[in-house]
Amino acid sequence: MNIGQVSKVTGVSLRMIRHYEGIGLMPPPDRRDNGYRDYPPRSIERLRFIANARDLGFSVEEISALLGLWDDRERASSEVKAIALEHAEELARKAAALEAMRRTLLELVEGCSGDARPDCPILAGLAETRQHSARELTAGKTKPRRVA
């Protein structure tokens, strides 16, 4: 199968297929006499695996580890479960941080009359000195500040 066919079958763009090859998630395919990539059926399965893992928010490093376990028929399922549980916990931390950011934004919106006057509590709140970065919030390292 050539790269265009693989892309259609898996829903993974040509660019991403090449990227996954470049970073080692996908092995380099064999080449036909005309130089075109030639993907075996196992490549389709691997790309679907990668795409599904990306859809679930796994990092490239986590996907690499999961692929290693997927390829290892001697693996213990407990290793896979541990990676999945750790990722689920990280998603919960990020969801909580996003919800806290949403609440803070809604508090700012609630304080704004939304009329023709120029003063705006939303802009004033955004201009305040930041106590915590969004990166810290989504990493679960701190709790968001409440804006009054």
C-alpha positions, 0 to 999 in steps of 0.5 A: 500500500502506498502512503496515500492509500494508508492515509485514506485507510487510517485517517492519518495525514501524509505529513503525520505519517512522515512525522511518525516515521521521522521520530521513530514511532513508525519504522521506515517502510520498504521502497518500491522500485519507483521510490514510493513507500510500500506499507505492509498491513502491520503498518496500518494497525500501528498507525491506527494504534498511534492515532487512537493513542493521540486521540486519547491525549497520550504523549509521544513518549507514552505512545512509544512506551505503549508501542513497545509493550504492544510489540512485546508478547511477553509483557505483563498487562499490569505495565500497560494498565499503569501507563493508562492509569497514570495518564488518566490521572493526568487528564483529571488534573488537567480537566480540574485546572481547565474547569478552574480557569473556566470558573475564573473567566465566568467570574470576570464575565459576571462582573462586567455589565456589558454596556456602553461604558468603557470600564471593563472588569474582564480587561482589568482582571486580565491585566492583573499581575499573574500569580500562576501560569496556565502551564502550572495550572494544567500541570496540576502544580498549583491552584488557580487564583480567584478573581474578585 
